[in-house]
Amino acid sequence: MRLYLLAMMTLFPLAAPGVGRAGAGDNPPPTELKAGIIGLDTSHAVAFTRLLNADKPKPEVAGVRVVAAYPGGSQDIPSSRDRVAGYTSELRDKHKVAIVDSIDELLKRVDVVLLESVDGRPHLEQARPVFKANKPVFIDKPVAGTLADAIAIYDLARETNTPCFSSSSLRFSPGIASLTHDPKLGEVVGCATFGPCELEPHHPDLFWYGVHGVETLYTIMGTGCETVARTHTEGTDLVVGVWKDGRIGTFRGNRKAPYKFGGTAFGTKGIAPVGDYAGYEPLVVEIVRFFRTGKAPVSAEETVEIFAFMEAADESKRQGGRPVTITSVVESARQATRSAAAGAKKP
């Protein structure tokens, strides 16, 4: 318990209020915020722009407009490389978004940033100039390609006092979010979620797509997992987390079952089904609210623990399914972050 608390103390609270820096709430944001997108290799870039740039956007998403985008793309991931051209054309030609050739140029044109690159590996380097410019930023899943990079991203957000958050769209789906305050369920004593779990060789196994089901698990269970154990087969992963208060949460990642999300939440008063994916709009509503207030709807602490959970699952797989502590993978990642920082300072 002591080690867990010490590790969690190194993680970070919600971003400071206000757009940009803390205290910016004294100067209200402009009527319409100009948004920029980094990464046009995901359908999210088009879907988000379609909602934000509609001729008559819904009130919940009005007031933020995508005006510029930097395409990016990763040559060693076909699902990234092969989609950039099409999505770039659609944003430029259909939605009248300016396409720029650098992140620095993008930042000159916008107030807020959507970091959408489907590949998590470049997120840290793509986020650096955004934090330097103090532009509030939403970072799409996965927040990074490694746990060490995820921690480094939130370190930079804290050091520059820049509002930042990351989340799967499933977190805000009504059938999932409602379970966090369902009087018929009562206090949550456990949860089992499931979802697709396609693997991508450049990322830890669950980072690429299992993150959706794991984030759903955390939405309902909250933080506090201590140990993680994983059973892996060709078509399925079963990951079991034991929380510090004795609760158990599980994620079943499917590669052969139908493409569907769901699960079961167990409470002191009842048992309830976990809802399916409900589209992008609930997430975009939260992003707009975040850009307006500077208040992150998901804490840095929770996001880092989610990625530590998934990293611990990978380590458990390497150890033949043995339980792995969250604190051990967090400390290993922090050591990697410290080593990288020390190396960067050498002449």
Order of alpha helices (4+ residues) and beta strands (2+ residues): alpha-beta-alpha-beta-alpha-alpha-beta-alpha-beta-alpha-beta-alpha-beta-alpha-beta-alpha-alpha-beta-beta-beta-beta-beta-alpha-alpha-beta-alpha
